[in-house]
Amino acid sequence: MVKLDEQRRSSGSSGASGTERANTVAFERLTAADPWVVDVQPARDVMPGYRDNLVLTSGAPMGWSDYTGGQREALIGGALFEGLAADREGAIAGFADGSIEIGACHDYGAVGSLAGIYTASMPVFVVENRDQGNVGFCNFYEGKEPRRLNYGCYDEGVHERLLHVNTVLAPVVGEAIRRQGGVALKPLIARALRMGDEVHSRNAAASVLFSREILPAVLDMVRDGVAGVRETMLHLAENDYFFLRLSMAASKASADAMVSPGSTLVSAMAFSCRGFAIRLAGLGDQWFEGPPPLHEGKLFPGHTEDEITWMGGESPITETVGLGGFAQACALSLQDYQGGSPELMIERNKEMYAITHGENPTYRIPLFSFGGTPTGIDARKVIDTGILPVMDVGLAGRDGGQIGAGVIRAPRECFEAALRSHAAVHGEV
Amino acid sequence: MVKLDEQRRSSGSSGASGTERANTVAFERLTAADPWVVDVQPARDVMPGYRDNLVLTSGAPMGWSDYTGGQREALIGGALFEGLAADREGAIAGFADGSIEIGACHDYGAVGSLAGIYTASMPVFVVENRDQGNVGFCNFYEGKEPRRLNYGCYDEGVHERLLHVNTVLAPVVGEAIRRQGGVALKPLIARALRMGDEVHSRNAAASVLFSREILPAVLDMVRDGVAGVRETMLHLAENDYFFLRLSMAASKASADAMVSPGSTLVSAMAFSCRGFAIRLAGLGDQWFEGPPPLHEGKLFPGHTEDEITWMGGESPITETVGLGGFAQACALSLQDYQGGSPELMIERNKEMYAITHGENPTYRIPLFSFGGTPTGIDARKVIDTGILPVMDVGLAGRDGGQIGAGVIRAPRECFEAALRSHAAVHGEV
């Protein structure tokens, strides 16, 4: 994370033109970010301040009793997976008495997918922003099975798959990344946008491009007799969502560089079971909260609208940097997965230009004559236009597991709250 | 190739409704085709009737003296590469006295890219249509270097790169394909259309997807110490055009299945230095010739319009089966490479529905709500509407080498000639 004292060194300024200048700084720091994945290591070894009894989860931080439904189940599952409690009751007691600690992913430089559970032994991608030197983290995709810890499920199968990530997939992918001397993610993402991805709900191209990037190291590892390589590469080949966690970590490392006092640009969007929250580039780590997001989606067969539940999500860090829903005109195939028509997807994407600071110089949309994606959500413009940021997400079911996919909109209240705080510091905007 | 006696067994019928029925049969045979690449072998070993002194080239067959410019140079280069003559003069004399034979690719079940030179030792992809049992062939992409044999160039560098294909790339790719038990190309192409390719002038996704398909075999080959695997896989990773030759062979194997007496659907489009030619599904191997194609393109820096020259091309076999220019709305990134705007590309693609028999059930366009690509060019509709089939192609320069890319249109005269022959056999259409 970029240190807050860097903020203090920058010059603060008030009024609309000061805000505009601050936003330009934030936008430039965001778009200059140069995220590279350089390593994979257990959370406890690389995430600053990580403790063995710490379980991270998505959204603005809350007390244990505020976590309900699938997010609560996911926390319990995380504690059990890590061996912090012998059984469910022990985990609940541990969270209640504080012997098992809960943290918010963003406070540790990480972002969580859905419930976003991190435990000490879980391997994380280490993504370095080579422009500013700050680092972002994200843990691994669990695989295609709808029952996953990050969707509020924990059972023998979930346990096995998480263990397989820890013991086979992550060590192999980590060694390949180190042997390659890191992989530049920004050009890879830019390329994936020309290949039908928006790197939030569609990562088919980025996943196969990433495998190609590490191929030289992988071939050497096979030659050297490293264990688990074949298995790992076949897992990658079968999991089109694999890259999402790299996209998230790259986005986090980019968004964290936006630090710019006085800026009204959004530097994070996240939600918990309780509600949605945003951060502004000009107001540090403070969260501005609102109700849960609005949604429209497409459910997997056999599921109904009333099953949809919120159990957290920080993958909207991709939209924060001009990807995902803000690049959905690149990924029209998503109409099959999350519903909507090409026309609607294009319209939604275009709408986002009205609430963003500028066009991304690197992430471009072929359908818009290679115009840059709308980037840098300006809270002022959200309020002025009434257009709410759109995000491509997976939908979780009441009983755990993924039951569909769709788009959500960030609630207006978050932006109102953020601008009130901004005004309190900098005057009216 | 599907035998002509199969045609005779089918029922011929006259008149417009007979033509319509014949076209439906041709369309169904085309869209039911199931091309698999099953092997890579030298042309002499797998192409029926291949002879050691035979050099194949693109377009309707002609006598030696009709080949001019880059296509003539390419033929000479082919003879030299194969060692059929000691020098340029010897090659020219050999072609002139018939001791070096010239054939048309299509007559040997193959298709040629640009000048389309095949010699006996050149490895070819063997693509089997598992629906009808017929086989199509295509040789290998030479690499990114603008100076290539198929663009009318032959020198030390071209020689080395062709030899590298023969001795390293093709043996490794062939072994991987055989170890995999073949690779199904139809689902791979369908997938690539959702990833920004049209598999004629853009093959970035298909190339990386193909590498992924053979990855299990490749990893085993590294383990087994097979030579050249790393080098070959890195070559594939760097050559986004690699898949084109597989796309062409798959298209040839599909189009050759269209055999349907009385059909006015186009079963091949090809050109030579002299002119453009088409075949109809209802009229066997007969070519209907016209002048060179019409074109609009974008040239690489430093080149001018008057340098553009025709030296052959049979990659329009992709358009014949509903790919390439007929799927260009999938591949809007091509605006950078071959010129044009997204709007123009979409418009061109939509136009093709007016001259085709139906929508492809497998090859679909996300931007058109997953509507099938316009498939099965009906010569009658081309004449009735005046809309000429559009093709995405590379452009060759007068002095050899690729100097740009663009779209071409098949000339009206070919369709007129074809319909005259059709009418002579079946009455007016």
Interface residues (C-beta under 8 A of the other chain):
Chain A: R194 M195 G196 A204 A205 V208 L209 S211 R212 L215 P216 V218 L219 D220 V222 R223 V229 R230 M233 L234 A237 L332 S333 Q335 D336 S341 P342 P366 L367 F368 S369 F370
Chain B: R194 M195 G196 A204 A205 V208 L209 S211 R212 L215 P216 V218 L219 D220 V222 R223 V229 R230 M233 L234 A237 L332 S333 Q335 D336 S341 P342 P366 L367 F368 S369 F370
